[in-house]
């Protein structure tokens, strides 16, 4: 549940910050007349993300078992690729997000209502589609018939909305660079589990070999239905009897990606993080 809460919080907060920046800029520049097109664009983006998530969930139920596993594995890999790109991108550009959005909004104001709707839709829509895909992949990987994964996502999104409102009201100040570093690092760990499970799905679909080649089996020590087994499953997508391929994929993704992301002067951080980001929206 925690991993899904983290996904909802991280992805939802990015979208909330975008909305707060757009709304606050229009209010401060006395362009309240442009608020309606912005909200229309945001509403369309949210509806598209929800529709995309429903299409993934209900559309996959009509497939055969092998097709479901192939789809789940492929989308899990795609989701991890998108999330990995997102955490690196946000880590490098968080400092300039506000000025970048202001520039796009100024251009849209000059072009008219349609451009305002499109600006809000594109700014929020990317986050929404990415969130829907990664949430579906994570819930699919952690599926045990319980509603806890979806509950975790919902709580994360609600927390993100609350934080966004507090940012807008000026009641909360936060070091965004530090926040995105810590949550990004944790999200990389979650993504490693989703990626490993995605490869397991492809093995289940007979797309990849080695389904019966277990790296280890500690089900007797950590029963999947125990409270600590459930906790490890919920947080890290832990599996007590992974295949050799799953373990290899998990290590090959997690170690170099986390090292790059947390490197003091490496690709994951760069010059944009030398100054703490304390920006009241």
Secondary structure, 3 states (H helix, E strand, C coil): CHHHHHHHHHHHHHHHHHHHHHHHHHHHCCCHHHHHHHHHHHHHHHHHHHHHHHHHHHHHCCCCHHHHHHHHHHHHHHHHHHHHHHHHHHHHHHHHHHHHHHHHHHHHHHHCHHHHHHHHHHHHHHHHHHHHHHHHHHHHHCCCCCCHHHHHHHHHHHHHHHHHHHHHHCCCCCEHHHHHHHHHHHHHHHHHHHHHHHHHHHHHCCCCCCCCCECCCCCCCCCCCCHHHHHHHHHHCCCCCCEHHHHHHHHHHHHHHHHHHHCCCCCCCCHHHCCCCECCC
